[in-house]
């Protein structure tokens, strides 16, 4: 009997294993299997299947996520549907977007990315699923529609996740009916009109609440409600909720949240000091986030009040001061510590090396000083993330043979002192994913082992050092690399082959030589930023085209070459050739700098159509010729155009100065420019570099100087209301300075020098209240120099030099009738006498001439007699001259 029992058990095990294998093979989740009664009942409750089909009919599903939802099939096996093993009722609906599948659609104009998201209307038919206890619609896009009120009537719901699902409006108070709810996540939506949250205290069973980025600034009962949150709550995230409160008003002193384990109140900008009693009742708290709140106080005083078993502490982006306490070494439960972006000072205590559980340490952007040694890391065996950047007085000094006890994923030591030698301890860090050692004073050759050690790197920044060495011929082995920044070093060699995963490559300000290889065509599919400026590159850019109609290096590849490029900087090399066709497929390009090269030929008209996002176009100091294509005016986002120092000719067409983005600030395009990308603009008589995305986006400049342009300045130029720099100098422009220039309200620099402009300086120029640089020299301007307002500040005569007919201050030449310069009285009297003499002589000549000529004009007989008399006199004089000339010749011959 016992043997039979054992055999039965063994058979059951074999059957179960076979079932498990089949389930795994067909990827059927075990939870979706319904245990049906003998005799074969229904696989799915009919009313619930119909409800799901109604839901599907109302929803927008462009990627066919719900393709498995078909009539007549077992709904318990549909994607995202889980049924009870006991009753067959649908109990779980998980339709979150996992971002793992992307469909690509290609055409010649753009690439459309369609993520597997759901949208549209959510049908109330779901209420028929009465036993639903889990609903997850996160990471979809419901187009800012309100959260459906009927969700508040799922009486059995325990889990509700609407994270980043595109909902808008206010939160329906009906959610307060979900008395069994344990988990509620409303984070990252567009909930901008939340007036009341008095429904929250009714969720008596709630353990998890995340309302990150829900705007609670209008919630008049917010502080009161927080004091009434259920005592069962263990996790509370109110990150960036605009709470409009201070710590003194928040109920963190007397609340009943004694079970709270995790609390994040980051980026609510409390603008408050740390007060006594903070967190005293929260003895169970293990995770605390108070980042980005402009908190003021001493770091040691704050940390003294923390719960004893705190594991994660984020106090970054505040105004905390003081030094780290020596007793920090006793906080042995700490796993995560972020004190970055404060005003902390003093030495970092070496006892921090005793925090054996520490895995993340962020102390960047403070004012720490002194030495970091091996002692600071002695027992940090679990450390994975280390960030000390932007502590310029902090120096890391370790033995060259030191092998750290940790394996770091992230190293950020930028703007600390590591040099002059390259840190050899990096050789042991084979797990590095992010390596940032920019501006660290390293003046050394890059070790041969370096590239092998960082083979798994995704982000590397060694910029702003003096690191030398030859770049490897290929970096394709960095298969996961996303950003490589080696700018401002002493690397040499050619442009290496690139990994196809790369988005950013910056090799600027080195000594890279040779040509840009043809292999670049197939390696820029994902490249967004390419900076090779200030090197020694030569030759032409590769022709990445199979024909003039097909901009692909590989016909089987449906992505155009350079389709993701947004920033290209080749400034200051020796590149040549016509304007590169390479850029014709770069429809998202917004920054292009080819300045200081040897490009030649005409500017193609396709720039205005093929590069619609272009905001910065800099082609200064090349050899471009021909006319400026008027199609450039189609670039709606262009607000920096520099074509100076070329051989361009023709006139400035009125349509060419009709750039939308130079007319209004609101027309600027949306783009991202990293801080290390600089914009070089010649303005105010000097070359200025602009950094950071904000400053560059506000710069508006039109520079056509030092070309062969002719004709007049179009009146339409006055419509460029946001223009800050205008330089048309060194051309052959003629005509008047347009009075419409008074409309350039934002202009700071104006240079019209070295042209052939004439006429008076328009009286509208003094109205340019922001003008701080002006050069009108070497033209043919005349008349009085306008005074008053802004022009009053230009007291340097060189501004108007080379205009001989200008008069008035600040030049020494007086205008007629101008009494601004006081002369000697005698000289003034003599001057008056001479003026009277010349005036009298002129009048006498005119009167005498009129007396003689007037009668001849009106009396024809007098006129005929007069001219006959003149003819006779002329004849006699002629005969006299001929006879006497003949006698003179005869006498000379006799002698």
Order of alpha helices (4+ residues) and beta strands (2+ residues): alpha-alpha-beta-beta-beta-beta-beta-beta-beta-beta-beta-beta-alpha-beta-beta-beta-beta-alpha-beta-beta-beta-beta-beta-beta-beta-beta-beta-beta-alpha-beta-beta-beta-beta-beta-beta-beta-beta-beta-beta-beta-beta-alpha-beta-beta-beta-beta-beta-beta-alpha-beta-beta-beta-beta-beta-beta-beta-beta-beta-alpha-alpha
